[in-house]
């Protein structure tokens, strides 16, 4: 099965193609250039994998939460490709995909993916490893301060790791309160492919017109 994946919820953009079990991934610029770079990035991923767009069986996209603007652009691009090719669209929750992608980098029993929301707030979910190993198709996340994140993580024991990208506040917290932090620079479009492949194998997916980004909050002027 051939699946194109798009990830642009936060930090750098990326696109990946899974073709017959082989994954090709390419990285783009920062999310604030998503509008001008996302489609060329998709084309590069297809070319690198040796896959024509007509050979695609589905399109996967990280559905959020994340940057308001980049989420909208990523979802729009994924919808356009899926609609044009008349193939299913597979929205993949970002938090569960980030947590599952952390497996090779930590043996912690509890994995807490963290994504910045508005200033001073974060989206997060606490996953037990054995639950993630069975595949998670939905996020039941919370939003709160860094103190809320730490309190929730510590409530699940000592074998816990927080997974986040480029979060200075979390890094300083790690030193002050001995909280284990894993830098999620490994997270990319390739990270959403395992769940996308499971959904596709089960006949999952939605029509492009039915998919919506998981904004979690209303847009405000000046919000990224």
Backbone as JSON, one array per atom type, in Angstrom:
{
  "sequence": "XXXXXXXXXXXXXXXXXXXXXXXXXXXXXXXXXXXXXXXXXXXXXXXXXXXXXXXXXXXXXXXXXXXXXXXXXXXXXXXXXXXXXXXXXXXXXXXXXXXXXXXXXXXXXXXXXXXXXXXXXXXXXXXXXXXXXXXXXXXXXXXXXXXXXXXXXXXXXXXXXXXXXXXXXXXXXXXXXXXXXXXXXXXXXXXXXXXXXXXXXXXXXXXXXXXXXXXXXXXXXXXX",
  "N": [[0.84, -1.19, 0.0], [0.53, 2.21, -0.83], [1.21, 5.24, 0.66], [0.93, 8.69, 1.13], [2.23, 11.03, 3.4], [1.74, 13.94, 5.38], [3.16, 16.38, 7.48], [2.79, 19.13, 9.46], [2.36, 20.44, 11.88], [3.84, 21.8, 13.76], [7.02, 23.4, 14.26], [9.49, 22.26, 11.91], [8.48, 21.54, 8.5], [7.4, 18.49, 6.9], [7.29, 15.75, 4.57], [6.29, 12.49, 3.64], [6.56, 9.27, 2.09], [5.2, 6.1, 2.07], [5.99, 3.21, 0.53], [5.29, 0.09, -0.39], [6.25, -0.79, 2.09], [8.65, 0.54, 2.37], [10.02, 3.62, 3.4], [10.22, 6.98, 2.48], [11.37, 10.18, 3.28], [11.18, 13.72, 3.37], [12.37, 16.96, 4.32], [11.26, 20.26, 5.05], [11.15, 23.86, 5.24], [10.58, 26.16, 7.99], [7.35, 26.18, 9.71], [6.06, 28.61, 9.19], [6.42, 29.13, 6.57], [4.86, 27.44, 5.22], [2.76, 27.64, 3.3], [3.97, 28.23, 0.85], [5.78, 26.19, 0.45], [4.84, 23.57, 0.94], [3.55, 21.97, -1.09], [5.6, 21.65, -3.12], [7.29, 20.17, -1.49], [5.86, 17.82, -1.08], [5.92, 16.84, -3.7], [8.66, 16.34, -3.95], [8.96, 14.25, -2.1], [7.46, 12.24, -3.3], [8.94, 11.86, -5.65], [11.4, 11.03, -4.6], [10.72, 8.58, -3.52], [10.09, 7.21, -5.77], [7.5, 7.12, -6.66], [4.51, 7.69, -8.38], [1.87, 10.11, -8.34], [-0.49, 8.93, -9.06], [-0.23, 6.37, -8.15], [-0.74, 6.35, -5.49], [-2.51, 5.22, -2.6], [-3.75, 6.38, -0.44], [-3.93, 9.4, 1.55], [-2.26, 10.7, 4.3], [-2.45, 12.85, 7.14], [-1.13, 14.84, 9.74], [-3.26, 15.74, 12.23], [-3.38, 17.52, 14.3], [-3.39, 18.62, 17.78], [-1.81, 21.87, 17.07], [0.17, 24.39, 15.39], [-1.98, 26.97, 14.4], [-2.11, 28.2, 11.8], [-0.33, 26.62, 10.19], [-1.48, 24.09, 10.52], [-3.93, 24.43, 9.18], [-3.04, 24.91, 6.57], [-1.61, 22.54, 6.01], [-3.65, 20.59, 6.23], [-5.33, 21.49, 4.2], [-3.73, 21.09, 1.93], [-3.44, 18.28, 2.01], [-6.11, 17.52, 1.71], [-6.58, 18.51, -0.87], [-4.9, 16.89, -2.48], [-5.93, 14.32, -1.93], [-8.59, 14.62, -2.75], [-8.26, 15.27, -5.47], [-7.2, 12.9, -6.46], [-9.1, 11.11, -5.78], [-8.99, 9.46, -3.45], [-8.83, 7.98, -0.12], [-8.67, 10.1, 2.82], [-6.6, 10.28, 5.63], [-6.77, 11.38, 8.69], [-4.5, 11.88, 11.29], [-4.11, 11.84, 14.74], [-1.96, 14.1, 16.33], [-0.64, 14.03, 18.86], [-0.74, 11.33, 19.83], [0.64, 10.08, 17.77], [3.15, 11.27, 18.04], [3.89, 10.3, 20.54], [4.02, 7.51, 20.06], [6.07, 7.49, 18.2], [8.21, 7.94, 19.81], [9.03, 5.55, 20.9], [11.5, 4.1, 20.08], [13.39, 5.63, 21.38], [13.14, 5.76, 24.09], [12.55, 3.89, 27.09], [10.57, 4.3, 28.85], [7.7, 3.75, 30.9], [5.49, 5.36, 30.82], [4.51, 7.77, 28.54], [4.53, 11.14, 27.75], [3.43, 13.22, 25.49], [3.97, 16.6, 24.46], [2.74, 19.65, 23.3], [3.13, 23.0, 22.31], [0.63, 25.42, 23.11], [-1.22, 28.3, 23.38], [0.64, 31.18, 24.66], [2.47, 30.12, 27.44], [0.91, 27.91, 27.86], [0.08, 24.45, 27.25], [-0.67, 21.62, 25.15], [-1.31, 18.3, 26.1], [-0.98, 14.76, 26.65], [-1.22, 11.82, 28.6], [0.16, 8.76, 28.07], [0.12, 5.3, 28.57], [2.58, 2.92, 27.9], [1.89, 0.32, 27.03], [-0.68, 0.65, 26.11], [-0.36, 2.35, 23.95], [1.06, 0.66, 22.27], [-0.88, -0.91, 21.23], [-2.1, 0.67, 19.45], [-3.46, 3.83, 18.93], [-6.19, 5.72, 18.07], [-7.4, 8.09, 18.64], [-7.14, 11.21, 20.41], [-7.32, 12.13, 23.79], [-6.81, 14.77, 25.02], [-5.4, 17.21, 27.3], [-5.26, 20.7, 28.24], [-2.98, 22.94, 29.59], [-0.93, 24.66, 32.05], [2.69, 24.53, 32.42], [3.08, 23.5, 34.92], [0.76, 21.98, 35.28], [1.19, 19.99, 33.41], [3.44, 18.66, 34.47], [2.41, 17.81, 36.95], [0.41, 16.02, 36.16], [1.96, 14.09, 34.86], [3.66, 13.16, 36.94], [1.78, 12.04, 38.56], [1.47, 9.54, 37.59], [3.54, 7.97, 38.3], [7.09, 7.24, 38.58], [8.45, 6.42, 36.32], [8.45, 8.03, 33.81], [8.38, 9.98, 30.84], [8.6, 13.16, 29.31], [7.75, 14.29, 26.13], [8.78, 16.54, 23.78], [9.09, 19.32, 21.45], [11.59, 21.66, 20.92], [11.18, 23.28, 23.26], [11.84, 25.61, 25.41], [11.06, 26.29, 28.01], [10.32, 23.83, 29.09], [12.78, 22.54, 29.03], [14.3, 23.97, 30.93], [12.81, 23.35, 33.13], [13.32, 20.67, 33.39], [15.87, 20.63, 34.49], [15.44, 21.93, 36.93], [13.46, 20.47, 38.32], [13.98, 17.82, 38.0], [12.71, 16.41, 35.92], [12.23, 14.13, 33.35], [13.05, 14.81, 30.05], [12.46, 14.34, 26.64], [13.73, 15.24, 23.59], [11.8, 15.88, 20.82], [12.79, 15.91, 18.19], [12.89, 13.95, 16.36], [10.41, 13.56, 15.33], [8.31, 13.42, 12.53], [6.76, 13.52, 9.25], [6.98, 10.86, 8.6], [6.47, 9.67, 11.0], [3.74, 9.51, 11.37], [2.93, 7.54, 9.76], [2.78, 4.74, 10.66], [0.29, 4.55, 12.14], [-1.38, 5.44, 10.12], [-1.12, 3.42, 8.2], [-2.25, 1.29, 9.61], [-4.9, 2.2, 9.86], [-5.62, 2.39, 7.15], [-5.43, -0.29, 6.37], [-7.57, -1.3, 7.73], [-9.61, -0.27, 6.35], [-10.18, 2.33, 6.97], [-10.4, 5.95, 7.19], [-11.48, 9.08, 5.71], [-13.73, 11.0, 3.64], [-12.35, 13.75, 1.8], [-13.83, 16.12, 2.2], [-14.9, 15.8, 4.72], [-12.97, 15.98, 6.65], [-11.36, 17.75, 9.3], [-9.11, 20.11, 10.73], [-7.62, 19.73, 13.99], [-8.05, 22.13, 15.86], [-8.56, 22.99, 18.52], [-8.86, 25.44, 19.76], [-10.11, 28.79, 19.36], [-9.22, 30.94, 16.65], [-7.04, 33.7, 17.14], [-6.13, 37.13, 16.59], [-2.79, 37.54, 15.53], [-2.01, 35.06, 16.29], [-0.15, 32.1, 15.75]],
  "CA": [[0.0, 0.0, 0.0], [1.31, 3.43, -0.96], [0.56, 6.33, 1.4], [1.62, 9.96, 1.3], [1.97, 11.63, 4.71], [2.11, 15.35, 5.52], [3.22, 16.81, 8.88], [3.17, 20.54, 9.59], [1.67, 20.97, 13.04], [4.73, 22.65, 14.54], [8.43, 23.3, 13.87], [9.74, 22.13, 10.47], [7.53, 20.77, 7.7], [7.94, 17.28, 6.29], [6.38, 14.89, 3.81], [6.87, 11.14, 3.54], [5.81, 8.29, 1.3], [5.42, 4.68, 2.35], [5.74, 2.42, -0.67], [5.63, -1.33, -0.2], [7.0, -0.96, 3.32], [9.82, 1.41, 2.39], [9.62, 4.98, 3.7], [11.06, 8.1, 2.05], [10.91, 11.39, 3.96], [11.92, 14.95, 3.06], [12.09, 18.02, 5.27], [11.19, 21.6, 4.49], [11.49, 24.98, 6.1], [9.72, 26.34, 9.15], [5.92, 26.15, 9.43], [5.56, 29.89, 8.71], [6.54, 29.15, 5.1], [4.14, 26.25, 4.77], [1.94, 27.89, 2.12], [4.77, 28.24, -0.38], [6.71, 25.05, 0.34], [4.29, 22.25, 1.24], [3.31, 21.15, -2.28], [6.89, 21.2, -3.65], [7.83, 19.15, -0.59], [5.13, 16.6, -1.42], [6.46, 16.35, -4.97], [9.99, 15.78, -3.68], [8.8, 12.96, -1.42], [7.01, 11.28, -4.31], [10.06, 11.57, -6.55], [12.42, 10.27, -3.87], [10.24, 7.21, -3.33], [9.82, 6.6, -7.06], [6.05, 6.88, -6.71], [3.7, 8.7, -9.04], [0.68, 10.42, -7.54], [-1.55, 7.98, -9.42], [0.0, 5.11, -7.44], [-1.09, 6.51, -4.08], [-3.76, 4.62, -2.14], [-4.35, 7.24, 0.58], [-3.12, 10.52, 2.04], [-2.35, 10.88, 5.75], [-2.03, 14.17, 7.59], [-1.21, 15.03, 11.19], [-4.47, 16.58, 12.33], [-3.28, 18.48, 15.39], [-3.27, 20.08, 17.8], [-0.56, 22.44, 16.61], [0.08, 25.75, 14.88], [-3.25, 27.21, 13.71], [-1.9, 28.47, 10.38], [0.27, 25.48, 9.52], [-2.48, 23.03, 10.49], [-4.9, 24.73, 8.13], [-2.38, 24.73, 5.28], [-1.33, 21.12, 5.83], [-4.9, 19.89, 5.98], [-5.82, 21.89, 2.88], [-2.9, 20.4, 0.93], [-3.8, 16.86, 2.03], [-7.44, 17.41, 1.13], [-6.48, 18.72, -2.3], [-4.32, 15.71, -3.11], [-6.88, 13.21, -1.8], [-9.75, 14.91, -3.6], [-7.87, 15.19, -6.88], [-6.93, 11.5, -6.83], [-10.25, 10.32, -5.33], [-8.51, 8.44, -2.51], [-9.18, 8.35, 1.27], [-7.83, 10.96, 3.65], [-6.4, 9.67, 6.94], [-6.3, 12.33, 9.71], [-3.82, 11.18, 12.38], [-3.88, 12.71, 15.9], [-0.53, 14.39, 16.45], [-0.07, 13.66, 20.15], [-0.52, 9.88, 19.91], [1.69, 9.74, 16.82], [4.42, 11.7, 18.63], [4.21, 9.38, 21.63], [4.43, 6.24, 19.48], [7.36, 7.69, 17.54], [9.25, 8.0, 20.83], [9.37, 4.2, 21.35], [12.91, 3.7, 19.95], [14.27, 6.56, 22.08], [12.92, 5.69, 25.54], [11.91, 2.67, 27.59], [9.65, 4.73, 29.9], [6.39, 3.11, 30.91], [4.49, 6.38, 30.51], [5.03, 8.77, 27.61], [3.66, 12.32, 27.77], [3.74, 14.18, 24.43], [3.62, 17.96, 24.82], [2.76, 20.57, 22.16], [2.77, 24.35, 22.75], [-0.66, 26.02, 22.75], [-0.94, 29.73, 23.47], [1.78, 31.44, 25.53], [2.38, 29.62, 28.8], [0.03, 26.74, 27.93], [0.5, 23.32, 26.41], [-1.52, 20.45, 25.0], [-0.56, 17.11, 26.5], [-1.73, 13.54, 26.97], [-0.4, 10.8, 29.26], [-0.08, 7.45, 27.49], [0.86, 4.14, 29.04], [3.24, 2.32, 26.74], [1.19, -0.87, 26.53], [-1.85, 1.11, 25.37], [0.13, 2.86, 22.68], [1.5, -0.45, 21.44], [-2.06, -1.48, 20.59], [-2.57, 1.63, 18.46], [-4.42, 4.8, 19.45], [-6.73, 6.47, 16.93], [-7.95, 9.36, 19.09], [-6.48, 11.86, 21.54], [-8.13, 12.76, 24.83], [-5.76, 15.59, 25.59], [-5.72, 18.33, 28.18], [-4.46, 21.9, 28.0], [-2.69, 23.58, 30.87], [0.4, 25.23, 32.25], [3.74, 23.54, 32.57], [2.85, 22.85, 36.2], [-0.27, 20.97, 35.06], [1.82, 18.87, 32.69], [4.3, 17.93, 35.41], [1.56, 17.18, 37.96], [-0.24, 14.87, 35.53], [2.98, 13.07, 34.61], [4.11, 12.59, 38.2], [0.69, 11.25, 39.13], [1.5, 8.2, 37.0], [4.71, 7.25, 38.77], [8.41, 7.82, 38.32], [8.97, 5.99, 35.02], [7.71, 8.89, 32.89], [9.17, 10.91, 30.03], [7.87, 14.16, 28.55], [8.27, 14.37, 24.77], [8.42, 17.86, 23.26], [10.01, 19.89, 20.48], [12.07, 23.04, 21.04], [10.43, 23.96, 24.32], [12.83, 26.09, 26.36], [10.5, 26.23, 29.36], [10.41, 22.45, 29.53], [14.19, 22.21, 29.24], [14.71, 24.53, 32.22], [12.08, 22.6, 34.15], [14.01, 19.4, 33.54], [17.0, 20.83, 35.4], [14.98, 22.39, 38.23], [12.59, 19.54, 39.02], [14.37, 16.45, 37.67], [11.73, 15.8, 35.02], [12.91, 13.6, 32.17], [12.55, 15.4, 28.82], [12.99, 13.78, 25.39], [13.55, 16.16, 22.47], [11.06, 15.18, 19.76], [13.24, 16.3, 16.86], [12.72, 12.78, 15.51], [9.03, 13.49, 14.85], [8.17, 13.9, 11.16], [5.66, 12.9, 8.51], [7.15, 9.4, 8.67], [5.97, 9.2, 12.3], [2.3, 9.26, 11.35], [2.64, 6.45, 8.83], [2.32, 3.49, 11.27], [-1.15, 4.6, 12.39], [-2.05, 5.57, 8.82], [-1.15, 2.09, 7.58], [-3.25, 0.5, 10.33], [-6.23, 2.67, 9.47], [-5.87, 2.03, 5.76], [-5.64, -1.74, 6.31], [-8.9, -1.55, 8.28], [-10.61, 0.41, 5.54], [-10.51, 3.61, 7.58], [-10.23, 7.16, 6.4], [-12.69, 9.86, 5.47], [-13.73, 11.81, 2.43], [-11.68, 15.03, 2.08], [-14.77, 17.15, 2.67], [-15.29, 15.51, 6.09], [-11.83, 16.14, 7.57], [-11.13, 19.07, 9.87], [-7.95, 20.19, 11.64], [-7.94, 19.74, 15.41], [-7.52, 23.4, 16.34], [-8.74, 23.01, 19.98], [-9.14, 26.78, 20.27], [-10.46, 29.74, 18.32], [-8.12, 31.77, 16.15], [-6.96, 35.05, 17.65], [-5.15, 37.92, 15.83], [-1.41, 37.4, 15.97], [-1.77, 33.66, 16.67], [0.5, 31.35, 14.68]],
  "C": [[0.88, 1.24, 0.0], [0.56, 4.61, -0.32], [1.48, 7.54, 1.45], [1.24, 10.53, 2.65], [2.5, 13.05, 4.74], [2.08, 15.73, 6.99], [3.65, 18.27, 8.93], [2.43, 21.18, 10.77], [2.53, 21.95, 13.84], [6.16, 22.4, 14.08], [8.54, 23.07, 12.36], [8.68, 21.27, 9.79], [8.2, 19.5, 7.2], [6.85, 16.54, 5.53], [7.08, 13.55, 3.66], [5.96, 10.27, 2.69], [6.2, 6.9, 1.76], [5.02, 3.9, 1.1], [6.22, 1.0, -0.45], [6.52, -1.54, 1.02], [8.24, -0.11, 3.43], [9.36, 2.86, 2.53], [10.66, 5.98, 3.22], [10.51, 9.36, 2.67], [11.79, 12.57, 3.56], [11.46, 16.04, 4.01], [12.13, 19.37, 4.6], [11.59, 22.65, 5.49], [10.51, 25.08, 7.26], [8.25, 26.43, 8.75], [5.4, 27.47, 8.89], [5.8, 30.11, 7.22], [5.79, 27.99, 4.48], [3.4, 26.47, 3.45], [2.73, 27.78, 0.83], [5.61, 27.0, -0.58], [6.07, 23.68, 0.45], [4.09, 21.4, -0.01], [4.61, 20.76, -2.99], [7.52, 20.1, -2.79], [7.16, 17.8, -0.86], [5.69, 16.0, -2.7], [7.84, 15.73, -4.79], [9.89, 14.4, -3.03], [8.36, 11.88, -2.41], [8.17, 10.88, -5.22], [11.12, 10.72, -5.86], [12.01, 8.81, -3.7], [10.0, 6.49, -4.65], [8.35, 6.29, -7.26], [5.37, 8.02, -7.45], [2.47, 8.95, -8.21], [-0.46, 9.45, -7.83], [-1.4, 6.64, -8.71], [-0.37, 5.18, -5.96], [-2.45, 5.87, -3.78], [-4.48, 5.48, -1.12], [-3.39, 8.37, 0.91], [-3.34, 10.66, 3.53], [-1.86, 12.27, 6.11], [-2.13, 14.24, 9.11], [-2.28, 16.09, 11.44], [-4.44, 17.56, 13.5], [-3.5, 17.81, 16.74], [-1.89, 20.54, 17.34], [-0.77, 23.87, 16.18], [-1.2, 25.94, 14.08], [-3.04, 27.34, 12.21], [-1.37, 27.25, 9.65], [-0.69, 24.29, 9.46], [-3.45, 23.22, 9.33], [-4.28, 24.48, 6.75], [-2.1, 23.26, 5.0], [-2.57, 20.32, 5.51], [-5.44, 20.23, 4.59], [-5.05, 21.18, 1.77], [-3.27, 18.92, 0.85], [-5.17, 16.64, 1.4], [-7.38, 17.53, -0.4], [-5.95, 17.51, -3.04], [-5.32, 14.55, -3.08], [-8.09, 13.4, -2.71], [-9.41, 14.74, -5.07], [-7.65, 13.77, -7.36], [-8.08, 10.57, -6.47], [-9.81, 9.14, -4.46], [-8.82, 8.9, -1.09], [-8.17, 9.3, 1.91], [-7.8, 10.38, 5.05], [-5.89, 10.71, 7.93], [-5.73, 11.57, 10.91], [-3.58, 12.13, 13.55], [-2.39, 12.87, 16.18], [0.07, 13.88, 17.75], [0.21, 12.15, 20.24], [0.58, 9.44, 18.95], [3.07, 10.12, 17.36], [4.86, 10.74, 19.74], [4.7, 8.04, 21.08], [5.8, 6.34, 18.81], [8.51, 7.72, 18.53], [9.73, 6.62, 21.27], [10.86, 3.85, 21.23], [13.87, 4.51, 20.81], [14.1, 6.53, 23.6], [12.26, 4.36, 25.89], [10.88, 3.01, 28.66], [8.29, 4.05, 29.76], [5.27, 4.07, 30.55], [5.14, 7.46, 29.66], [4.03, 9.92, 27.53], [4.08, 13.28, 26.65], [3.19, 15.55, 24.79], [3.77, 18.86, 23.6], [2.37, 21.96, 22.66], [1.38, 24.78, 22.25], [-0.42, 27.53, 22.69], [0.15, 29.95, 24.52], [1.53, 30.94, 26.95], [1.49, 28.41, 28.96], [0.46, 25.68, 26.92], [-0.64, 22.32, 26.28], [-0.69, 19.24, 25.41], [-1.52, 15.95, 26.75], [-0.76, 12.56, 27.61], [-0.78, 9.43, 28.72], [0.75, 6.39, 28.2], [1.37, 3.38, 27.82], [2.45, 1.14, 26.17], [-0.07, -0.49, 25.76], [-1.44, 1.61, 24.0], [0.51, 1.73, 21.73], [0.33, -1.11, 20.71], [-2.62, -0.56, 19.52], [-3.65, 2.52, 19.03], [-4.9, 5.67, 18.3], [-7.31, 7.81, 17.33], [-7.14, 9.89, 20.27], [-7.53, 12.38, 22.51], [-7.17, 13.64, 25.62], [-6.31, 16.67, 26.51], [-4.9, 19.53, 27.74], [-4.22, 22.58, 29.33], [-1.3, 24.16, 30.9], [1.43, 24.12, 32.37], [3.6, 22.8, 33.9], [1.8, 21.76, 36.09], [0.31, 19.74, 34.37], [2.62, 18.01, 33.65], [3.45, 17.18, 36.45], [0.89, 15.94, 37.39], [0.75, 13.74, 35.31], [3.4, 12.38, 35.9], [3.03, 11.76, 38.88], [0.67, 9.83, 38.63], [2.76, 7.43, 37.38], [6.0, 7.93, 38.35], [8.96, 7.48, 36.94], [8.22, 6.7, 33.9], [8.67, 9.75, 32.1], [8.23, 11.87, 29.31], [8.54, 14.29, 27.18], [7.83, 15.69, 24.14], [9.49, 18.35, 22.3], [10.32, 21.34, 20.82], [11.32, 23.85, 22.1], [11.39, 24.35, 25.43], [12.32, 25.97, 27.8], [10.57, 24.82, 29.92], [11.85, 22.06, 29.83], [14.69, 22.75, 30.58], [14.04, 23.79, 33.37], [12.77, 21.27, 34.43], [15.14, 19.51, 34.54], [16.52, 21.15, 36.81], [14.24, 21.31, 39.02], [12.85, 18.08, 38.66], [13.3, 15.71, 36.87], [12.47, 15.35, 33.76], [12.25, 14.14, 30.91], [13.24, 14.74, 27.62], [12.68, 14.76, 24.27], [12.94, 15.4, 21.29], [11.49, 15.64, 18.37], [13.16, 15.14, 15.88], [11.33, 12.73, 14.86], [8.91, 14.14, 13.48], [6.96, 13.25, 10.52], [5.75, 11.38, 8.55], [6.55, 8.83, 9.95], [4.48, 8.92, 12.3], [1.93, 8.09, 10.44], [2.21, 5.14, 9.5], [0.82, 3.47, 11.54], [-1.93, 4.72, 11.08], [-2.17, 4.21, 8.13], [-2.16, 1.18, 8.27], [-4.66, 0.89, 9.92], [-6.58, 2.25, 8.05], [-6.16, 0.54, 5.62], [-7.03, -2.12, 6.82], [-10.01, -0.9, 7.46], [-11.03, 1.75, 6.1], [-10.24, 4.78, 6.66], [-11.56, 7.84, 6.18], [-12.6, 10.53, 4.11], [-13.07, 13.15, 2.75], [-12.6, 16.09, 2.65], [-15.15, 16.98, 4.14], [-14.19, 15.78, 7.11], [-11.69, 17.57, 8.02], [-9.89, 19.05, 10.76], [-8.42, 20.26, 13.09], [-7.34, 21.0, 16.03], [-7.51, 23.48, 17.87], [-9.01, 24.4, 20.55], [-9.44, 27.7, 19.09], [-9.24, 30.56, 17.93], [-8.2, 33.16, 16.76], [-5.92, 35.81, 16.84], [-3.75, 37.77, 16.42], [-1.05, 35.98, 16.35], [-1.17, 32.92, 15.5], [-0.31, 30.12, 14.33]]
}
